[in-house]
Amino acid sequence: MLAIQRLLDAGLTRKQIALTVGLSEQAVGMYVRGERFPNERSYRGLVELAESKGVVLIARDFLSKKS
């Protein structure tokens, strides 16, 4: 999922993303690989984290790489 990659590119680690959003590092990895997608709470957490770091996300960033 490109949304996570954009956060990683902004200098965050998977661990920081997981702790801030309330996920496991494994879940973050599954999101990156497109094996799992966030529920509403996690989606909102990712968007809020991105906003706080000045990262602009668009809807397409939450699609799988295969879409």
C-alpha positions as CSV (number, residue, x, y, z in Angstrom):
1,M,0.0,0.0,0.0
2,L,1.5,3.3,-1.1
3,A,0.2,5.2,1.9
4,I,2.6,3.3,4.2
5,Q,5.4,3.7,1.7
6,R,4.9,7.5,1.7
7,L,5.1,7.5,5.5
8,L,8.3,5.4,5.3
9,D,9.7,7.8,2.7
10,A,9.0,10.7,5.0
11,G,11.4,9.1,7.5
12,L,9.1,7.1,9.8
13,T,9.9,3.5,10.6
14,R,7.4,0.6,10.5
15,K,7.7,0.5,14.3
16,Q,6.8,4.2,14.6
17,I,3.9,3.9,12.3
18,A,2.7,0.8,14.2
19,L,3.0,2.4,17.6
20,T,1.3,5.7,16.6
21,V,-1.6,4.1,14.8
22,G,-2.1,1.2,17.2
23,L,-1.0,-1.6,14.9
24,S,1.6,-4.4,15.1
25,E,4.7,-4.1,12.9
26,Q,3.5,-7.3,11.2
27,A,0.3,-5.6,10.2
28,V,2.2,-2.6,8.8
29,G,4.3,-5.0,6.7
30,M,1.1,-6.8,5.5
31,Y,-0.3,-3.4,4.4
32,V,2.9,-2.6,2.5
33,R,2.7,-5.9,0.7
34,G,-1.0,-5.6,-0.1
35,E,-1.9,-8.7,1.9
36,R,-4.1,-6.8,4.3
37,F,-6.0,-3.5,4.3
38,P,-6.8,-1.1,7.2
39,N,-10.1,-1.1,9.0
40,E,-11.7,2.3,9.5
41,R,-9.9,3.0,12.7
42,S,-6.5,2.2,11.3
43,Y,-7.3,4.1,8.1
44,R,-8.1,7.2,10.1
45,G,-5.0,6.8,12.2
46,L,-2.8,6.6,9.1
47,V,-4.4,9.7,7.6
48,E,-3.9,11.6,10.9
49,L,-0.3,10.5,11.1
50,A,0.3,11.5,7.6
51,E,-1.3,14.9,8.1
52,S,0.8,15.5,11.3
53,K,4.0,14.8,9.2
54,G,3.0,16.9,6.2
55,V,2.5,13.9,4.0
56,V,-0.3,14.2,1.5
57,L,-2.2,11.0,0.9
58,I,-4.8,10.4,-1.8
59,A,-7.4,7.7,-2.1
60,R,-5.2,5.8,-4.7
61,D,-2.5,5.4,-2.0
62,F,-4.7,3.0,-0.2
63,L,-5.2,0.6,-3.1
64,S,-3.1,-2.5,-3.6
65,K,-0.2,-2.4,-6.0
66,K,-2.1,-4.8,-8.2
67,S,-5.0,-2.4,-8.7
